[in-house]
Amino acid sequence: MVSGSEEVPRHVCPAGMDGATVQALGLLSQALETAQRARGRLYDFHQLIGGADRMVGEAVKALREAGRGEQADLVEREVQGADVLQGADVLMWTLQVVEAYDDGYHRRLTERERLVREALADGVDHIAEVGMNKRGQTR
């Protein structure tokens, strides 16, 4: 915590922490960062499919205007607004895919990474990266 004008260093490795633990925390942090990137890709997927579905709607309208009602009906019935994941037990819209990831794997990883970091490093994050930066700095 900050008291007065005194600033507590945020990325200081706790005294006595061994290199193997620093490395393990670094790997866990890297895993979380990668999972964050995957989460972003899911949002990309969600937004891209939404755009594609709007274009499908435009195509349905264009098919009707071209006098191709049967084909418009087929595309509208089978594609427009359809679930993107279909299996024996799964029907999901893209937003549900994002929500399932957020509520499942992403939340578990985020919470467990924090718990492990609090237990082993007093909550200090990016210890491994700070070590790499310090070793790479020119004096």
N, C-alpha and C positions, 0 to 999 in steps of 0.2 A: 504494500500500500504506500501511497505518497503522503508524506507528512510535511506540511509547510511547503517550502520551495525545494525540498530534498526529493530527488527522483531515484526510485529503486531500479537498478538495472533489470531489465525484463528477461534477458536471455543469458543469464549466468548459470553455468552448470553447478548444481549443488556439490558442495565439498565432498570428496571421497567417492564420487561416481566413477565407476570403472568404464573403460573404453568399450567393453562388450555391451554394457547397458546403453551407453550413448548410441552405439551402432544399432541396437535393437529398437530403441525409441525412434531413431532416424528412419528405419525401415517402416515402422508403423505410421509415422508421420507421412512418409512418401506414399504409402498405401492409401491413406486418407485423402491426400492431394489428388491421387489418380481417381479415386472414387468420386471426388468433387468434379473432376473433368468429365467423368462418365455421366454424372447427373446433368451437367450442362448439355451433353450430347442427347440425353433423353428429352430435354426441353427443346433442343433443335428438332429432334424427331417429331415431337408433339406439334410444333409450329409448322414444320414442313408438311406434315400430313394434313393439318388444317388447311393450309394453302392449296394442297393438291385436291382436297375435297371441295373447296370452293370452285376450283377449275372444273372439277367433274360436274358440279351444278351448272356452270356456264356451258359445258359441253352438252348436257341434257337439254338445256334451253335452246342451244343452237341446233341440235338434232330435231327438236320439235318444230322450230322455225323452218327447217329444211324439209319438213314434211316426213320425217323419219320417226314417227311416234313409237313404233314398236321397239326400235333400238333405244330410243330415249327412255322408254319404260323399263327396258332390261337393265340399262346402266343405273338408272335411278333406284330400281328395286334391289339390285345385287351389289352396288358399290357405294352410292352416295350415302354418307352418314353411317356406314357399316363399321362394326367393331374391327380393329386392326389385328387383334390376336384371337384366334378361334381354335379351340381344341375340345377334347371331350368334356372338360370341366371349366374351361376358361373362355369368357367373352369379355374383352376389354377395349375401351376407348383409349386413345393415347394418353389422355390426362390420368386415367386410372393406372396406366403403366407407370407414369411418373410418381403418382401418389403411393403406389405399392412399393416402389423402390425407396422413396423418401421415408415411408413408415416402417420399412423392413430393414434391408441391408444397410442403407446409408445411415439411418438413425442408430442401429446397433454399432456400426463401426465408429461413428462419431462419438457416441457415449463411451464405448469401451476404450478408445484411444485416450480420451480425457481421463477416465478412471485410472488407467495404467500410468499416464503421465503424472497425475496427482500423487499416485502411490510411490513412484520411483524418482520423480524429478521435482517434487514440490509444485507441480503444475506448470513448470517452465516448459515452454514449447520451443521447437526448432533448435534444440541444443546441438544436434549433429551439424546442422547447416551453419550455425554460428562458429563452430569449431573449424569447419572447412573455410569459412570466410576469413577467420583470423589467421589460419595457416597460409592463405593465399595473399594476404595483404602485404603490400610493399612498405617497409619501414623507412 
